[in-house]
């Protein structure tokens, strides 16, 4: 692996009180990570696992855009519904279970005139190239995805 192919990403942030945390990326405005009030937060932002599901959806969308260009696959829009299930006893320290998602289901609705076979080909290509899909998959999360037209 050459140094030219390596990339380092970084964030900074702070937590001054409670569960609300501000995260800064590059020169962008910071974003808030928090928990719902029922879990002791102020509900000022999504929690880390919700951000992960959003990031997985966005990562899939970005990789789709690159792969579609590479594969001459045309589409006008893509929508996502992403859901993850976890056993909260692990996070609470009450059971010896994984603290992250046990299952994730990603539904991709792609507006295209391409045939269903091409959509399934793109699904395979995108899943192979998407870093967050592979992170979850390599962590033995039961990750499934359905790709379809509207």
Backbone as ProteinMPNN parsed JSONL, in Angstrom:
{"seq_chain_A": "XXXXXXXXXXXXXXXXXXXXXXXXXXXXXXXXXXXXXXXXXXXXXXXXXXXXXXXXXXXXXXXXXXXXXXXXXXXXXXXXXXXXXXXXXXXXXXXXXXXXXXXXXXXXXXXXXXXXXXXXXXXXXXXXXXXXXXXXXXXXXXXXXXXXXX", "coords_chain_A": {"N_chain_A": [[0.854, -1.175, 0.0], [0.714, 2.097, -0.955], [1.801, 5.355, 0.184], [0.47, 7.365, -1.169], [-2.082, 6.415, -1.578], [-3.31, 6.457, 0.847], [-5.48, 7.974, 3.244], [-6.157, 10.33, 5.75], [-8.597, 11.109, 8.033], [-10.119, 13.523, 10.173], [-11.689, 14.701, 13.167], [-12.879, 17.095, 15.56], [-13.996, 18.059, 18.818], [-16.288, 18.803, 21.555], [-17.586, 18.305, 24.857], [-19.406, 19.808, 27.198], [-21.284, 19.597, 29.199], [-23.611, 17.283, 30.497], [-25.056, 15.094, 28.04], [-24.881, 16.159, 25.542], [-22.94, 16.786, 22.735], [-20.657, 18.596, 20.758], [-19.494, 18.315, 17.5], [-16.867, 18.906, 15.291], [-16.002, 19.27, 11.895], [-13.62, 19.578, 9.415], [-13.781, 22.797, 7.962], [-16.404, 23.259, 8.441], [-19.63, 24.12, 9.883], [-20.137, 23.103, 13.239], [-21.708, 20.031, 14.368], [-24.392, 18.716, 16.338], [-24.426, 16.085, 18.643], [-26.471, 14.049, 20.499], [-28.66, 12.641, 22.983], [-32.013, 11.319, 23.231], [-34.471, 12.88, 25.373], [-35.628, 10.981, 27.101], [-33.54, 9.287, 27.572], [-31.806, 10.743, 29.026], [-30.674, 12.868, 27.686], [-30.81, 16.022, 25.871], [-32.163, 16.067, 23.563], [-31.133, 17.491, 21.421], [-29.889, 16.749, 19.128], [-29.201, 14.062, 16.795], [-28.491, 10.716, 17.995], [-25.34, 8.894, 18.415], [-25.607, 6.339, 17.121], [-27.794, 6.745, 15.461], [-26.697, 8.675, 13.795], [-24.803, 7.025, 12.614], [-26.449, 5.295, 11.085], [-27.521, 7.188, 9.336], [-25.143, 8.032, 8.14], [-24.368, 5.662, 6.889], [-26.412, 5.447, 4.988], [-25.921, 7.8, 3.5], [-23.297, 7.288, 2.664], [-23.72, 5.073, 1.027], [-25.211, 6.337, -0.961], [-23.314, 8.141, -2.005], [-21.265, 6.426, -2.898], [-22.774, 5.041, -4.769], [-23.184, 7.09, -6.659], [-20.554, 7.509, -7.645], [-19.994, 4.881, -8.596], [-22.046, 4.541, -10.455], [-21.315, 6.365, -12.398], [-18.924, 5.136, -13.237], [-19.922, 2.764, -14.282], [-21.706, 3.46, -16.252], [-24.41, 3.792, -15.523], [-27.598, 5.023, -15.281], [-29.552, 7.241, -13.354], [-32.08, 9.183, -11.658], [-32.749, 9.869, -9.074], [-32.328, 8.892, -5.663], [-33.626, 7.288, -2.837], [-33.698, 6.524, 0.677], [-34.386, 4.191, 3.282], [-33.445, 3.322, 6.361], [-32.746, 1.047, 8.9], [-31.815, 0.014, 12.124], [-31.217, -2.525, 14.551], [-30.643, -3.155, 17.945], [-29.466, -4.717, 20.962], [-30.141, -3.27, 23.84], [-29.245, -3.893, 26.343], [-26.534, -4.499, 26.339], [-25.162, -2.023, 25.943], [-25.988, -0.807, 28.284], [-24.568, -2.235, 30.084], [-25.572, -4.552, 31.193], [-25.655, -7.081, 30.171], [-23.816, -9.629, 28.47], [-23.574, -8.896, 25.598], [-23.212, -7.793, 22.188], [-22.577, -4.312, 21.811], [-23.311, -2.752, 19.742], [-25.175, -2.45, 16.619], [-27.198, -5.304, 15.945], [-28.634, -6.074, 13.765], [-29.04, -4.565, 10.573], [-31.061, -2.984, 8.242], [-31.191, -1.833, 5.018], [-33.003, 0.001, 2.808], [-33.139, 0.787, -0.501], [-34.376, 2.993, -2.764], [-34.523, 3.52, -6.03], [-34.737, 5.763, -8.629], [-34.965, 5.051, -11.822], [-34.547, 4.145, -15.277], [-33.252, 1.886, -15.844], [-32.952, -1.695, -16.234], [-34.137, -4.22, -13.877], [-32.137, -6.127, -13.409], [-29.77, -4.715, -13.795], [-29.953, -2.915, -11.709], [-29.604, -4.64, -9.541], [-27.004, -5.462, -10.082], [-25.666, -3.035, -9.631], [-26.187, -2.76, -6.916], [-24.606, -4.864, -5.853], [-22.039, -3.973, -6.617], [-21.884, -1.465, -5.279], [-22.162, -2.263, -2.598], [-19.81, -3.685, -2.301], [-17.946, -1.643, -2.486], [-18.569, 0.303, -0.567], [-17.473, 1.884, 2.3], [-18.711, 2.073, 4.918], [-20.773, 0.197, 4.838], [-19.224, -2.106, 4.631], [-17.766, -1.932, 7.008], [-19.776, -2.4, 8.949], [-20.576, -4.95, 8.081], [-18.18, -6.423, 8.398], [-18.04, -6.352, 11.13], [-19.689, -8.302, 11.829], [-22.385, -7.679, 11.788], [-25.674, -8.374, 10.989], [-26.385, -7.461, 8.071], [-28.605, -6.324, 5.692], [-29.882, -5.508, 2.457], [-32.246, -3.973, 0.335], [-32.866, -3.241, -2.933], [-34.743, -1.289, -5.11], [-37.095, -0.102, -7.602], [-39.181, 2.871, -7.447]], "CA_chain_A": [[0.0, 0.0, 0.0], [1.546, 3.29, -1.034], [1.334, 6.506, 0.954], [-0.428, 8.156, -1.99], [-3.448, 5.882, -1.516], [-3.808, 6.557, 2.218], [-6.112, 9.242, 3.615], [-6.437, 10.469, 7.179], [-9.706, 12.005, 8.327], [-10.111, 13.868, 11.59], [-12.73, 15.566, 13.713], [-12.624, 17.562, 16.918], [-15.273, 18.336, 19.46], [-16.281, 19.004, 22.99], [-18.767, 18.046, 25.665], [-19.238, 20.634, 28.387], [-22.215, 19.223, 30.257], [-24.629, 16.337, 30.068], [-24.745, 14.176, 26.941], [-24.793, 16.928, 24.298], [-21.572, 16.946, 22.265], [-20.49, 19.283, 19.48], [-18.445, 17.715, 16.684], [-16.429, 19.789, 14.213], [-15.378, 18.6, 10.759], [-13.005, 20.543, 8.505], [-14.153, 24.175, 8.258], [-17.865, 23.296, 8.453], [-20.25, 24.356, 11.174], [-20.212, 21.9, 14.055], [-23.021, 19.41, 14.495], [-24.7, 18.27, 17.695], [-24.747, 14.693, 18.917], [-27.14, 14.05, 21.801], [-29.586, 11.536, 23.211], [-33.36, 11.797, 23.531], [-34.697, 13.219, 26.787], [-35.93, 9.773, 27.874], [-32.27, 8.639, 27.902], [-30.977, 11.681, 29.773], [-30.152, 13.937, 26.84], [-31.677, 17.189, 25.664], [-32.774, 15.883, 22.247], [-30.649, 18.569, 20.558], [-29.329, 16.173, 17.916], [-29.285, 12.608, 16.694], [-27.479, 10.035, 18.809], [-24.285, 8.35, 17.553], [-26.061, 5.24, 16.273], [-28.634, 7.335, 14.405], [-25.764, 9.257, 12.834], [-24.211, 5.929, 11.847], [-27.416, 4.873, 10.064], [-27.543, 8.258, 8.335], [-23.879, 8.0, 7.417], [-24.427, 4.493, 6.012], [-27.277, 5.819, 3.859], [-25.209, 8.787, 2.682], [-22.152, 6.619, 2.055], [-24.276, 4.282, -0.067], [-25.577, 7.286, -2.005], [-22.091, 8.686, -2.605], [-20.62, 5.347, -3.656], [-23.635, 4.814, -5.928], [-22.913, 8.133, -7.657], [-19.269, 7.18, -8.283], [-20.109, 3.612, -9.322], [-22.927, 4.757, -11.608], [-20.473, 7.011, -13.422], [-17.99, 4.135, -13.743], [-20.64, 1.665, -14.943], [-22.679, 4.042, -17.186], [-25.734, 3.502, -14.968], [-28.276, 6.314, -15.156], [-30.69, 7.367, -12.444], [-32.369, 10.59, -11.363], [-32.934, 10.101, -7.641], [-32.288, 7.71, -4.802], [-34.155, 7.495, -1.488], [-33.282, 5.483, 1.605], [-34.975, 3.913, 4.589], [-32.435, 2.496, 7.015], [-33.168, 0.705, 10.259], [-30.897, -0.861, 12.848], [-31.74, -3.093, 15.794], [-29.601, -3.546, 18.876], [-29.856, -5.143, 22.301], [-29.692, -2.167, 24.692], [-28.639, -4.398, 27.587], [-25.082, -4.426, 26.211], [-24.76, -0.638, 26.188], [-26.266, -0.518, 29.697], [-23.683, -3.039, 30.914], [-26.381, -5.541, 31.908], [-25.564, -8.394, 29.531], [-22.637, -9.806, 27.641], [-23.997, -8.882, 24.201], [-22.568, -6.697, 21.461], [-23.173, -3.015, 22.126], [-23.687, -2.088, 18.486], [-26.305, -3.064, 15.932], [-27.204, -6.72, 15.595], [-29.131, -6.115, 12.393], [-29.301, -3.316, 9.856], [-31.688, -3.163, 6.943], [-31.109, -0.651, 4.168], [-33.875, -0.044, 1.636], [-32.719, 1.776, -1.49], [-35.393, 3.18, -3.801], [-33.765, 4.236, -7.051], [-35.547, 6.178, -9.772], [-34.151, 4.781, -12.997], [-35.131, 3.349, -16.358], [-32.418, 0.696, -15.994], [-33.656, -2.928, -15.877], [-33.92, -4.723, -12.516], [-30.859, -6.834, -13.339], [-28.715, -3.692, -13.645], [-30.062, -2.397, -10.342], [-28.978, -5.628, -8.661], [-25.565, -5.369, -10.33], [-25.186, -1.847, -8.919], [-26.249, -3.104, -5.486], [-23.416, -5.658, -5.562], [-20.867, -3.106, -6.765], [-21.891, -0.463, -4.221], [-21.896, -2.927, -1.319], [-18.389, -4.034, -2.262], [-17.119, -0.435, -2.408], [-19.003, 1.233, 0.486], [-16.724, 1.655, 3.535], [-19.534, 1.857, 6.11], [-21.428, -1.102, 4.67], [-18.23, -3.126, 4.942], [-17.465, -1.842, 8.435], [-20.841, -3.131, 9.648], [-20.507, -6.347, 7.663], [-17.007, -7.03, 9.018], [-18.317, -6.449, 12.568], [-20.679, -9.383, 11.943], [-23.755, -7.193, 11.841], [-26.512, -8.983, 9.953], [-26.795, -6.315, 7.26], [-29.301, -6.675, 4.463], [-30.362, -4.343, 1.718], [-33.186, -4.196, -0.753], [-32.835, -2.172, -3.925], [-35.915, -1.404, -5.989], [-37.648, 1.117, -8.187], [-40.336, 3.38, -6.679]], "C_chain_A": [[0.9, 1.239, 0.0], [0.952, 4.415, -0.202], [0.354, 7.355, 0.171], [-1.871, 7.676, -1.908], [-4.062, 5.984, -0.127], [-4.42, 7.938, 2.456], [-6.366, 9.222, 5.116], [-7.55, 11.49, 7.338], [-9.661, 12.336, 9.803], [-11.288, 14.77, 11.923], [-12.239, 16.064, 15.064], [-13.98, 17.836, 17.541], [-15.137, 18.579, 20.936], [-17.639, 18.667, 23.597], [-18.553, 18.813, 26.958], [-20.135, 20.201, 29.53], [-23.224, 18.228, 29.696], [-24.146, 15.461, 28.931], [-24.558, 14.888, 25.607], [-23.334, 17.204, 23.946], [-21.586, 17.676, 20.931], [-19.298, 18.66, 18.764], [-18.15, 18.668, 15.527], [-15.685, 18.988, 13.16], [-14.883, 19.675, 9.794], [-13.373, 21.968, 8.916], [-15.669, 24.357, 8.258], [-18.379, 23.685, 9.83], [-20.315, 23.038, 11.933], [-21.611, 21.316, 14.046], [-23.155, 18.811, 15.893], [-25.016, 16.777, 17.696], [-25.325, 14.671, 20.333], [-27.993, 12.79, 21.9], [-30.975, 12.118, 23.439], [-33.501, 12.073, 25.034], [-34.932, 11.976, 27.637], [-34.675, 8.996, 28.264], [-31.303, 9.594, 28.599], [-30.381, 12.803, 28.961], [-31.114, 15.108, 26.766], [-32.376, 17.137, 24.31], [-32.361, 16.987, 21.259], [-30.062, 18.051, 19.246], [-29.534, 14.678, 17.911], [-28.246, 11.977, 17.617], [-26.453, 9.382, 17.882], [-24.75, 7.22, 16.637], [-27.002, 5.727, 15.175], [-27.758, 8.0, 13.35], [-25.105, 8.166, 11.998], [-25.167, 5.467, 10.752], [-27.523, 5.921, 8.956], [-26.28, 8.263, 7.492], [-23.834, 6.803, 6.467], [-25.279, 4.799, 4.778], [-26.555, 6.782, 2.924], [-24.015, 8.166, 1.974], [-22.608, 5.778, 0.869], [-24.615, 5.186, -1.247], [-24.351, 7.819, -2.745], [-21.387, 7.625, -3.45], [-21.447, 5.01, -4.891], [-23.333, 5.83, -7.023], [-21.604, 7.848, -8.394], [-19.384, 5.92, -9.138], [-20.98, 3.765, -10.56], [-22.153, 5.423, -12.747], [-19.547, 5.976, -14.057], [-18.671, 3.069, -14.597], [-21.667, 2.151, -15.974], [-24.112, 3.65, -16.794], [-26.418, 4.838, -14.71], [-29.451, 6.236, -14.198], [-30.884, 8.841, -12.126], [-32.462, 10.881, -9.88], [-32.778, 8.78, -6.904], [-32.782, 8.117, -3.414], [-33.771, 6.297, -0.632], [-34.218, 5.389, 2.787], [-34.019, 2.931, 5.249], [-32.829, 2.298, 8.465], [-32.151, -0.235, 10.882], [-31.524, -1.31, 14.151], [-30.576, -3.515, 16.669], [-30.209, -3.956, 20.203], [-29.297, -4.114, 23.271], [-29.075, -2.636, 26.006], [-27.113, -4.335, 27.517], [-24.551, -3.045, 26.515], [-24.937, -0.287, 27.664], [-25.385, -1.338, 30.638], [-24.394, -4.161, 31.655], [-26.328, -6.929, 31.286], [-24.305, -8.435, 28.679], [-23.073, -9.984, 26.186], [-23.308, -7.716, 23.511], [-23.326, -5.401, 21.704], [-23.627, -2.25, 20.896], [-24.803, -2.886, 17.817], [-26.112, -4.565, 15.738], [-27.681, -6.902, 14.166], [-29.26, -4.697, 11.852], [-29.992, -3.7, 8.56], [-31.702, -1.823, 6.222], [-32.016, -0.878, 2.968], [-33.471, 1.109, 0.724], [-33.779, 1.813, -2.58], [-34.761, 4.087, -4.85], [-34.648, 4.501, -8.266], [-34.683, 6.082, -11.023], [-34.981, 4.04, -14.047], [-34.32, 2.08, -16.606], [-33.232, -0.549, -15.614], [-33.281, -3.399, -14.464], [-32.573, -5.433, -12.371], [-29.705, -5.853, -13.133], [-28.76, -3.08, -12.245], [-29.381, -3.36, -9.374], [-27.461, -5.679, -8.862], [-24.973, -4.177, -9.582], [-25.188, -2.086, -7.416], [-24.984, -3.854, -5.081], [-22.154, -4.805, -5.604], [-20.775, -2.121, -5.607], [-21.578, -1.114, -2.868], [-20.427, -3.325, -1.204], [-17.52, -2.807, -1.998], [-17.435, 0.468, -1.221], [-18.282, 0.948, 1.809], [-17.609, 1.366, 4.751], [-20.333, 0.566, 6.019], [-20.459, -2.201, 5.089], [-17.79, -3.092, 6.398], [-18.499, -2.62, 9.242], [-20.776, -4.619, 9.325], [-19.346, -7.067, 8.348], [-17.144, -7.143, 10.534], [-19.374, -7.519, 12.848], [-22.089, -8.887, 12.244], [-24.507, -7.877, 10.704], [-27.094, -7.837, 9.13], [-27.409, -6.817, 5.955], [-29.702, -5.395, 3.752], [-31.27, -4.804, 0.598], [-33.108, -2.988, -1.664], [-33.99, -2.376, -4.881], [-36.237, -0.046, -6.6], [-38.811, 1.588, -7.343], [-41.638, 2.706, -7.08]], "O_chain_A": [[1.753, 1.391, 0.875], [-0.245, 4.428, 0.083], [-0.508, 8.005, 0.763], [-2.792, 8.457, -2.147], [-5.227, 5.631, 0.055], [-3.935, 8.942, 1.933], [-6.751, 8.194, 5.673], [-7.452, 12.608, 6.833], [-9.213, 11.519, 10.608], [-11.804, 15.498, 11.074], [-11.297, 15.515, 15.636], [-14.998, 17.842, 16.848], [-14.042, 18.566, 21.498], [-18.679, 18.736, 22.941], [-17.637, 18.514, 27.724], [-19.801, 20.406, 30.697], [-23.636, 18.337, 28.541], [-22.965, 15.121, 28.861], [-24.117, 14.271, 24.637], [-22.587, 17.776, 24.74], [-22.428, 17.404, 20.075], [-18.227, 18.496, 19.348], [-19.062, 19.169, 14.87], [-14.849, 18.141, 13.476], [-15.636, 20.569, 9.405], [-13.286, 22.31, 10.095], [-16.165, 25.472, 8.094], [-17.656, 23.593, 10.823], [-20.524, 21.981, 11.338], [-22.583, 22.012, 13.754], [-22.168, 18.451, 16.535], [-25.772, 16.282, 16.86], [-24.725, 15.218, 21.258], [-28.022, 11.977, 20.977], [-31.103, 13.287, 23.803], [-32.737, 11.555, 25.849], [-34.482, 11.922, 28.781], [-34.714, 8.155, 29.162], [-30.119, 9.288, 28.744], [-29.641, 13.623, 29.506], [-32.1, 15.174, 27.5], [-33.103, 18.064, 23.95], [-33.134, 17.367, 20.379], [-29.768, 18.839, 18.347], [-29.984, 14.095, 18.897], [-27.253, 12.609, 17.977], [-26.677, 9.323, 16.673], [-24.322, 7.154, 15.485], [-27.004, 5.176, 14.074], [-28.037, 7.905, 12.155], [-24.873, 8.357, 10.804], [-24.748, 5.266, 9.612], [-27.604, 5.577, 7.777], [-26.333, 8.471, 6.28], [-23.316, 6.919, 5.356], [-24.907, 4.449, 3.658], [-26.573, 6.606, 1.706], [-23.748, 8.478, 0.814], [-21.957, 5.77, -0.176], [-24.341, 4.843, -2.397], [-24.359, 7.931, -3.971], [-20.967, 7.893, -4.576], [-20.887, 4.724, -5.949], [-23.236, 5.464, -8.195], [-21.547, 7.934, -9.621], [-18.92, 5.899, -10.278], [-20.685, 3.18, -11.602], [-22.326, 5.074, -13.915], [-19.4, 5.942, -15.279], [-18.068, 2.535, -15.528], [-22.421, 1.343, -16.515], [-24.909, 3.232, -17.634], [-25.879, 5.688, -14.001], [-30.24, 5.291, -14.229], [-29.973, 9.649, -12.3], [-32.274, 12.024, -9.463], [-33.053, 7.706, -7.439], [-32.398, 9.162, -2.888], [-33.548, 5.199, -1.141], [-34.774, 6.391, 3.236], [-33.811, 1.828, 4.743], [-33.194, 3.243, 9.165], [-31.683, -1.173, 10.236], [-32.273, -0.564, 14.781], [-29.634, -4.154, 16.2], [-31.336, -3.58, 20.524], [-28.089, -4.089, 23.505], [-28.445, -1.844, 26.707], [-26.463, -4.135, 28.544], [-23.587, -2.904, 27.268], [-24.127, 0.448, 28.229], [-25.445, -1.159, 31.854], [-23.873, -4.67, 32.647], [-26.909, -7.866, 31.834], [-23.802, -7.405, 28.23], [-22.958, -11.07, 25.617], [-22.872, -6.767, 24.162], [-24.554, -5.39, 21.791], [-24.266, -1.204, 21.014], [-25.308, -3.862, 18.371], [-25.02, -5.034, 15.414], [-27.195, -7.772, 13.443], [-29.553, -3.757, 12.591], [-29.567, -4.623, 7.865], [-32.167, -0.815, 6.755], [-31.828, -1.826, 2.206], [-33.466, 2.268, 1.14], [-34.052, 0.807, -3.235], [-34.499, 5.264, -4.599], [-35.225, 3.583, -8.849], [-33.798, 6.906, -11.258], [-35.983, 3.398, -13.732], [-34.662, 1.286, -17.482], [-34.114, -0.465, -14.759], [-32.238, -3.021, -13.931], [-31.94, -5.346, -11.319], [-28.773, -6.135, -12.38], [-27.72, -2.766, -11.667], [-28.655, -2.927, -8.48], [-26.718, -5.915, -7.909], [-23.91, -4.288, -8.971], [-24.271, -1.65, -6.721], [-24.358, -3.516, -4.077], [-21.3, -4.908, -4.723], [-19.708, -1.957, -5.015], [-20.807, -0.563, -2.082], [-19.867, -3.301, -0.109], [-16.473, -2.915, -1.359], [-16.624, 1.334, -0.895], [-18.463, -0.126, 2.382], [-17.277, 0.484, 5.543], [-20.549, -0.094, 7.035], [-20.833, -3.12, 5.818], [-17.472, -4.138, 6.965], [-18.142, -3.408, 10.118], [-20.91, -5.454, 10.22], [-19.505, -8.191, 8.825], [-16.444, -7.939, 11.16], [-19.885, -7.626, 13.963], [-22.885, -9.585, 12.872], [-24.012, -7.941, 9.579], [-28.159, -7.309, 9.449], [-26.818, -7.615, 5.227], [-29.841, -4.339, 4.368], [-31.085, -5.866, 0.003], [-33.267, -1.851, -1.221], [-34.203, -3.473, -5.398], [-35.73, 0.994, -6.18], [-39.383, 0.798, -6.593], [-42.692, 3.022, -6.529]]}, "name": "protein", "num_of_chains": 1, "seq": "XXXXXXXXXXXXXXXXXXXXXXXXXXXXXXXXXXXXXXXXXXXXXXXXXXXXXXXXXXXXXXXXXXXXXXXXXXXXXXXXXXXXXXXXXXXXXXXXXXXXXXXXXXXXXXXXXXXXXXXXXXXXXXXXXXXXXXXXXXXXXXXXXXXXXX"}
